[in-house]
Amino acid sequence: MKKRNIIFHVVMAALFMPAIISCSSKQRLYIYNWTYYTPDSVIEKFEKEFHVRVIYDEFASNEDMYAKLKAGGANYDVIFPSCYFISIMAKEGMLEKIDHGKIPNLKNIDPEILQKAVYDPVMEYSVPYYYNPAGIIVNTARVPDYQRSWSIFGREDLRNRMTMLDDMREVLGGALIYMGYSVNSTDPDQIASAKDLINSSWKPNLTKFDSESFGKGYANGDFWVVHAYAEVVFEEIMDNPQLLNNTVFFIPDEGSPACIDNMCILKGSKNIDLAHKFIDFIHRPEIYAEFVDTFDFPSAVNIPARQLKTGGQMYSVEDMINTELINDPGSALEHYINAWFNLIRIGN
């Protein structure tokens, strides 16, 4: 009996060996992207058309992404940093230059987006992926009365039912806007005032600063109000019709920080040609339309895709008018780092 089993397994292994060899011999593209940000269907189509395998890892914040890449040992090809990190990473020699000749679909990108992309307006190191504002998610069954304002985080009646992103520029940017300042203020007194507002009025009501589990925490009812990227929360609650119906996403009336997330090629990539093909593939109008429809985004980057979009939208292009793009604050970054360190250290 044992002998028959051994023979059987040898025969079966021989039959499947060509498939195993074929799979392992495929070229691989290594991608490092935000959580819930590229549809599986898009990845699968790319793999099928180009006969490759995509290895897809996720990060929760620009700071996490940057720290991992600076530590070395991360052999990614395509990465997705936000606007203000492009200039930082380019200056530090972390990015390959984009070969425009290999990405004909660059012609589909909205010129107005490139005008906003002051960090790289000619796409020397980056290609815009999506103009993405963070906002506030509210469970209206739990919080039926609320203002569309950053001031919601000052509500003591919601203490320990709220989170804000674990993101220095998003949180401090929200406070700066609420106080009537620029998201990109370089004034140390304004940055300190924003820190003081958060520390005295907002932070005492928060469960935590969180960029990783706020979606799941909202879905299971732990949190009723979350500072969030809408797609993360809606992806978690898609199978809960009642919660979905009671969930509202808004950009505060005072305004909100926003980022252009980008596709870049990491310096030292072993698959530069394939990385260019992936970026070009994403900006095919029908593929980009599939991306924005999956997450109910307005199509704010790829112009031809707007005519192909068939899904709904969690917010409109008009809603994003009242946002300010986060940029590199230059030497003032030190003030942001000191303020943020003070915030996350005190009381934690």
C-alpha positions in Angstrom: 0.0 0.0 0.0 2.8 2.4 0.9 4.6 1.5 -2.3 1.5 2.3 -4.4 1.2 5.7 -2.7 4.8 6.5 -3.4 4.4 5.6 -7.0 1.2 7.6 -7.2 2.8 10.8 -5.8 5.8 10.5 -8.1 3.5 10.2 -11.1 1.3 13.1 -10.0 4.4 15.3 -9.3 5.7 14.5 -12.8 2.3 15.6 -14.3 2.2 18.9 -12.4 5.9 19.7 -12.7 5.5 21.7 -16.0 2.9 23.9 -14.4 5.1 24.5 -11.3 8.1 25.3 -13.5 6.0 27.6 -15.7 4.7 29.5 -12.6 8.1 29.9 -11.0 9.7 31.1 -14.3 7.3 34.0 -14.7 8.9 37.5 -14.3 7.8 39.1 -11.1 6.9 42.7 -10.4 7.1 43.9 -6.8 4.6 46.6 -5.8 4.4 48.5 -2.5 1.1 50.4 -2.2 -1.4 51.7 0.2 -4.0 49.4 1.7 -7.1 48.9 -0.4 -5.8 51.0 -3.3 -5.5 48.8 -6.4 -8.3 46.4 -7.4 -7.5 42.7 -7.5 -9.2 42.6 -10.9 -6.7 45.1 -12.3 -3.7 43.2 -11.0 -5.1 40.0 -12.4 -5.6 41.6 -15.9 -2.0 42.9 -15.8 -0.6 39.5 -14.8 -2.6 37.8 -17.6 -1.7 40.2 -20.4 2.0 40.4 -19.6 2.4 36.8 -18.4 3.9 38.0 -15.1 3.3 37.6 -11.4 2.7 40.6 -9.2 3.9 40.5 -5.6 1.8 43.1 -3.7 2.7 44.5 -0.3 0.8 47.2 1.6 1.7 50.1 3.9 -0.5 52.4 6.1 1.3 55.7 6.0 4.0 57.5 4.0 6.2 57.5 7.1 6.0 53.7 7.4 6.8 53.3 3.7 9.7 55.7 3.8 11.2 54.1 6.9 11.1 50.6 5.4 12.7 51.7 2.2 15.4 53.7 4.0 16.2 50.7 6.1 17.1 48.7 3.0 16.3 45.2 2.0 13.0 46.1 0.3 13.4 45.1 -3.4 10.3 46.8 -4.8 9.8 48.0 -8.3 6.7 50.3 -8.2 5.9 52.3 -5.1 3.1 54.7 -4.3 4.3 57.7 -2.2 2.2 60.8 -1.7 3.1 64.2 -3.1 5.3 65.7 -0.4 7.4 62.6 -0.2 8.4 62.7 -3.9 10.7 65.7 -3.5 12.2 64.2 -0.4 12.9 60.8 -2.0 14.1 62.3 -5.2 16.6 64.5 -3.4 17.9 61.4 -1.6 18.4 59.5 -4.8 15.7 56.9 -4.0 13.7 57.1 -7.3 14.5 56.2 -10.9 13.6 58.8 -13.6 10.5 58.1 -15.6 11.0 57.3 -19.3 8.0 59.1 -20.9 8.6 57.2 -24.2 7.6 54.0 -22.4 4.3 55.4 -21.0 2.2 56.7 -23.9 -0.8 56.9 -21.7 0.7 59.9 -19.9 -1.3 61.9 -22.4 -4.5 61.0 -20.4 -3.4 62.8 -17.2 -5.3 66.0 -16.4 -3.0 69.0 -16.9 -4.6 70.7 -14.0 -3.5 67.9 -11.7 0.1 68.4 -13.0 -0.2 72.1 -12.2 -1.0 71.2 -8.6 1.9 68.7 -8.5 4.5 71.4 -7.8 6.8 68.7 -6.3 7.2 67.1 -9.8 5.1 69.0 -12.5 6.9 67.4 -15.5 6.7 63.8 -14.1 10.5 63.4 -13.9 10.2 60.9 -11.0 6.5 60.3 -10.5 3.2 59.7 -12.3 0.0 60.8 -10.6 -2.3 57.9 -9.5 -5.1 59.6 -7.6 -5.9 62.9 -5.9 -6.9 61.7 -2.5 -8.4 63.7 0.3 -8.8 62.3 3.8 -12.0 63.2 5.5 -14.3 62.1 8.4 -16.5 59.0 8.6 -19.5 59.1 10.9 -21.9 56.3 12.0 -25.1 58.3 11.9 -27.0 55.6 13.9 -24.7 56.3 16.8 -24.1 60.0 16.1 -27.3 61.4 14.5 -26.4 65.0 15.1 -23.1 66.4 14.0 -21.4 69.3 12.2 -19.4 68.7 9.1 -16.4 70.1 10.9 -13.1 69.2 12.5 -14.6 70.3 15.7 -16.3 66.9 16.0 -13.1 65.6 17.6 -13.6 68.1 20.4 -16.9 66.4 21.5 -16.4 64.9 24.9 -19.7 62.8 24.5 -17.9 60.8 21.8 -14.8 60.1 24.0 -13.1 56.8 23.2 -15.3 56.3 20.2 -13.1 58.2 17.8 -9.7 57.9 16.0 -7.6 60.1 13.9 -5.0 59.0 11.4 -1.5 58.2 12.6 -0.2 60.7 10.1 1.8 63.8 11.1 0.8 66.0 8.1 -2.8 64.9 7.9 -3.6 65.5 11.6 -1.6 68.7 12.0 -2.9 69.8 8.7 -6.5 69.3 9.8 -5.9 71.5 12.9 -4.1 74.2 10.8 -7.0 74.4 8.4 -9.5 74.5 11.3 -7.6 77.4 12.7 -7.6 79.3 9.4 -4.0 78.5 8.5 -2.4 76.8 5.5 -1.8 73.0 5.6 1.7 74.0 4.5 2.4 76.7 7.1 6.0 77.2 7.9 5.3 79.5 10.8 6.5 77.7 14.0 3.9 79.6 16.1 1.0 78.4 13.9 2.3 74.8 14.0 2.7 75.0 17.8 -0.9 76.3 18.0 -2.2 73.5 16.0 -0.4 71.0 18.2 -1.8 72.7 21.3 -5.4 72.5 19.9 -5.0 68.8 19.2 -3.4 68.1 22.6 -5.9 70.0 24.7 -9.2 69.5 22.7 -9.0 66.6 20.3 -6.6 64.0 21.7 -8.3 63.5 25.0 -11.4 62.2 23.1 -9.5 59.8 20.8 -9.0 56.1 21.3 -5.7 56.5 19.4 -4.0 57.8 16.3 -4.4 54.9 13.9 -3.7 54.4 10.2 -4.0 50.6 10.2 -7.0 49.3 12.0 -9.5 52.2 11.9 -11.5 50.5 9.1 -12.0 47.2 11.0 -12.6 49.1 14.2 -15.3 51.1 12.6 -16.8 48.0 11.0 -17.1 46.1 14.2 -18.6 49.1 16.1 -15.7 50.0 18.3 -15.4 53.5 16.6 -18.2 55.8 15.6 -16.2 58.6 14.1 -12.9 58.1 12.3 -10.5 60.4 10.4 -10.1 58.3 7.4 -9.5 57.5 3.8 -13.0 56.7 2.7 -12.1 53.6 0.6 -10.6 51.8 3.6 -13.8 52.1 5.6 -16.2 51.3 2.8 -14.2 48.3 1.8 -14.6 46.9 5.3 -18.4 47.5 5.6 -19.4 46.6 2.1 -21.1 43.4 3.3 -23.0 45.1 6.1 -25.9 46.9 4.4 -27.3 48.4 7.6 -24.0 50.0 8.6 -23.3 51.0 5.0 -26.7 52.8 5.0 -25.8 54.6 8.2 -22.3 55.7 7.2 -21.5 59.2 5.9 -18.1 60.4 4.6 -17.5 64.2 4.4 -14.7 66.6 3.8 -15.0 69.2 6.7 -16.5 72.6 5.7 -13.2 74.3 6.8 -11.4 72.2 4.2 -9.0 69.3 4.4 -5.5 68.3 3.5 -5.2 66.3 0.3 -2.5 64.4 -1.5 -1.7 63.3 -5.0 -0.6 59.7 -4.6 1.9 58.7 -7.3 3.4 55.8 -9.0 7.2 55.8 -8.8 10.0 53.4 -9.7 12.3 52.6 -6.8 16.0 53.2 -7.5 17.7 49.9 -8.2 14.6 48.2 -9.5 15.4 45.0 -11.3 12.3 45.3 -13.5 12.3 48.8 -14.8 10.8 48.0 -18.2 8.0 46.1 -16.6 7.4 48.8 -14.0 6.9 51.3 -16.9 4.4 48.9 -18.5 2.5 48.7 -15.3 2.3 52.5 -14.9 1.1 52.7 -18.5 -1.4 50.0 -18.0 -3.0 51.8 -15.0 -3.5 54.9 -17.2 -5.4 53.0 -19.9 -8.8 54.7 -19.8 -10.7 51.5 -19.3 -8.4 50.3 -16.6 -8.4 53.6 -14.7 -12.2 53.7 -14.9 -12.3 50.2 -13.4 -10.0 51.4 -10.6 -12.2 54.4 -9.7 -15.4 52.5 -10.1 -14.2 49.8 -7.7 -13.8 52.4 -4.9 -16.6 54.8 -6.0 -14.0 57.5 -6.6 -14.6 60.5 -8.8 -12.2 60.2 -11.8 -10.0 63.2 -11.0 -6.7 62.3 -12.7 -7.3 60.4 -16.0 -9.5 62.5 -18.3 -10.7 59.9 -20.9 -11.6 57.5 -18.0 -14.3 60.0 -16.9 -16.4 59.1 -19.9 -16.1 55.4 -19.1 -16.9 55.6 -15.4 -20.2 53.8 -14.6 -20.2 53.5 -10.8 -21.2 55.8 -8.0 -19.0 58.2 -6.0 -18.5 58.6 -2.3 -17.8 62.3 -2.9 -17.5 64.6 -5.9 -14.8 66.4 -7.7 -16.5 69.6 -6.5 -16.1 68.4 -2.9 -12.4 68.4 -3.4 -12.2 72.1 -4.3 -12.1 72.9 -0.6 -8.9 70.9 -0.1 -5.3 72.0 0.0 -2.5 69.8 -1.3 0.2 68.8 1.2 3.6 70.0 0.0 7.1 69.6 1.3 7.6 72.3 4.0 11.3 72.4 3.5 13.3 73.3 6.6 10.0 73.8 8.5 9.6 70.0 8.5 11.5 70.0 11.8 8.7 72.0 13.5 6.2 69.4 12.3 8.3 66.5 13.5 8.8 68.1 16.9 5.1 68.9 17.3 4.1 65.4 16.2 6.6 63.7 18.6 5.1 65.8 21.4 1.6 64.7 20.5 2.2 61.0 20.2 4.5 60.9 23.3 2.3 62.7 25.8 -0.4 60.5 27.3 0.7 57.3 25.3 
